[in-house]
Amino acid sequence: MILTVTANPALDLTWEIDRIEIGGAHRADTGAVRAGGKGLNVARIAQAQGFEVCAVTTCGGATGAELRDELDASGVPHVLIPVAAPTRRSVAWVDRSLGDTTIVNERGVNPSAQEWSAFTAAVRGRVAAASVLVISGSFPPGAPSTILPELIAAGAGRPVIVDTSGPALLTAADAGASVLKPNRAELAEATGMADPIEGARSLIARGAGLVLLSLGAEGMYAVTADRMLRARLSEPLAGNPTGAGDAAVAAAATLLADGDDDPEHILRCATAWSAAAVLMPLAGEIHPTWRDLERALILDGDSPVPVAPHDPEEPV
């Protein structure tokens, strides 16, 4: 079973618009509403591909009630921890003419100490039945710095995948996460390094096992202590990139759940699923042609990546 953890879920709202004009008024057909957040997207995709999943997240207020109702209807097995603050919203505008998407994410509200305690207890109570633990998404402003290390520690004895951003990305590496999945901006924000490959190496030096680095049209890299691979398509795909990173995480989780930890296999599947997610209108889905996309991938080299040991007294 793949256990996903989403500490800061969102009610996802998506509208498709013929063309977005800054400062203009727009009309659109009725938008789509879905229970969102990275871990929930991962669970949806993995379940659709035939894997047993369970998603742990929170819900609060009127938006939380909508999230709960949609998640109930989806059939994705889940555990919801009630919180007082309303669940945040994420709004996506898909521009049909340009083939791109504009997203606004609310930051969310930090749960109380008692609510965090119930949340972490729910994860610990279910992780023993899991073959892979996935911790995905942001943490609300003010979240205790101890939460992420506690969650990673709960997954000891099984692969732990973390997809987050900011200082939490460094925390996850320091805690020895098996797989990290940053994009270029998240990596630069966390490490302060302009070169994304050097940034990925720094996460390996801090304790991560594998870094899946997504660079948009440039493809995706898999970086370990002694390997660096890149997978890419010959041409970028137009569509909705919301959830593409979640698809990559779902791919890694399903392979690890099957006992396959080969970085090349993970990279190929993650890149294909990520591309297939761009072809879908909503996050949490991948296009059925993902196998064709995987066959079309271009794989660049297998070169050694020297990583100097990290001195805990020196910043990376």
Stockholm file with secondary structure:
# STOCKHOLM 1.0

chainA/1-316         MILTVTANPALDLTWEIDRIEIGGAHRADTGAVRAGGKGLNVARIAQAQGFEVCAVTTCGGATGAELRDELDASGVPHVLIPVAAPTRRSVAWVDRSLGDTTIVNERGVNPSAQEWSAFTAAVRGRVAAASVLVISGSFPPGAPSTILPELIAAGAGRPVIVDTSGPALLTAADAGASVLKPNRAELAEATGMADPIEGARSLIARGAGLVLLSLGAEGMYAVTADRMLRARLSEPLAGNPTGAGDAAVAAAATLLADGDDDPEHILRCATAWSAAAVLMPLAGEIHPTWRDLERALILDGDSPVPVAPHDPEEPV
#=GR chainA/1-316 SS CEEEEESSCEEEEEEEESCCCTTCCCCCSCCEEEEESHHHHHHHHHHHTTCCEEEEEEECHHHHHHHHHHHHHHTCCEEEEECSSCCEEEEEEEETTTTEEEEEECCCCCCCHHHHHHHHHHHHHHHTTCSEEEEESCCCTTCCTTHHHHHHHHTTTSCEEEECCTHHHHHHHHTTCSEECCBHHHHHHHHCCSSHHHHHHHHHHHTCSEEEEECGGGCEEEECSSCEEEEECSSCCCSCCTTHHHHHHHHHHHHHHTTCCCHHHHHHHHHHHHHHHHTSSSTTCCCTTHHHHHHTCEEEEEECCCCCCCCTTSCC
#=GC SS_cons         CEEEEESSCEEEEEEEESCCCTTCCCCCSCCEEEEESHHHHHHHHHHHTTCCEEEEEEECHHHHHHHHHHHHHHTCCEEEEECSSCCEEEEEEEETTTTEEEEEECCCCCCCHHHHHHHHHHHHHHHTTCSEEEEESCCCTTCCTTHHHHHHHHTTTSCEEEECCTHHHHHHHHTTCSEECCBHHHHHHHHCCSSHHHHHHHHHHHTCSEEEEECGGGCEEEECSSCEEEEECSSCCCSCCTTHHHHHHHHHHHHHHTTCCCHHHHHHHHHHHHHHHHTSSSTTCCCTTHHHHHHTCEEEEEECCCCCCCCTTSCC
//
